[in-house]
Structures are given as structure tokens and as C-alpha cells.
Amino acid sequence: MTEPMRLLLVEDDALLAEQTARALGRRVAEVNVAHDASGALSILDRLAHLDAAVLDQNLGQDNGLDLITPIRERFPHCKVLLLTGYGSIAAAVAATHRGAHNYLTKPASASDILDALNADPASLGTALPATPPSLQRLEWEHIQRTLETHDGNISRAAEALGIHRRTLQRRLKKRPSASEYQREKSPSKD
């Protein structure tokens, strides 16, 4: 980017937030950091201008998806990027339906984040994996879609899935492993 930007970073991992903010701070004019939804909303109330927001999807008890609408209402031209630990088609669809500009899987460098914010959303294509997803991965995707359908309400989602609420909570803590995710990635183009 030619002009410096003002950016909001919402990440619940304090060390990762500090490292990412420092790296982005070298490239943008101002980086405001929040660790949860209430902190992010508090920062939004104080800001006069915001060019971009980088939101972690899982913020402890909060969900980064829930911040997209208030950000876009206050700053309609703000580009919103959703970050998540595991690429989820359901999360990507939910993010774009709520007004996110782009979606990125962690880990993401400052360059990755800025490239994603500057990318034309119309030109973004989802590469199909070289191997089929694992059963655990498919279960995770289904759970995420069901949670999104029920606005993140775990009790209603568990009822829709036909399982006990505590069982759903345990499954939510067991995300597909990073090695499974790597297995599913498409091979890089030569």
C-alpha cells in the first residue's frame, strides 16, 4: 500500500497479538490491539477512522465473526480479514456473508495479512485439496456449519446435531490436528 493505514487486530493469544502487531506496525501507521470482543468494541468507539480489521475467529468465549457487523456499520469502507487456526469453508462463507473482505488460515505473516487485505475478493479462488478430507475434518466442518446456523448457540446446535451439549463442547475443543490440515492442502503449483 502506498498510504499508511489504521488497523485493528483482535487476537486472544497475547504473545501472537504482540508479535503480529509489531510486524504490522512496521508497515502501517497505527495498529490497535484487542484480545476479546468487548475490548475491540471499546476501541471502535474511540476511533475516528479505521482502514482494516484483522479478526481471529476464536477469541476464547467470543467469536470474531460477531465483530464483522459492528465494524462494517461504524466503518463501511473498512476491509475485514478473518483469521482462523484451521481453514473452514463454513467459516469462510459465514465471514463473507457478514461482510468480510477476505479469509486467511493461521499461521499468517504480516505480509500474508497485508496481501489478503489488498487482494481483490472477486479474484480469490478456493483450491481443492489433493486428497479427500479426513472424517474428523468433515465432522468439524459440519459442526461449524450447524453452529453458524444457530448463531453460535451451543445448546441449540447440540440439539440440532442430536448430541448432548457437553459432548459438543468436548468436540469443539478437539479441532482437526495441524498435521491433518497439512495433509489436505493442495500441492503447490510448479
Secondary structure, DSSP 8 states (H G I E B T S, - for coil): --S--EEEEE-S-HHHHHHHHHHHHTTSSEEEEESSHHHHHHHHHH-S--SEEEEESEETTEETHHHHHHHHHH-TT-EEEEEESS--HHHHHHHHHHT-SEEEESS--HHHHHHHHHS-GGG------SS---HHHHHHHHHHHHHHHTTT-HHHHHHHHTS-HHHHHHHHHS---HHHHHHHS-----
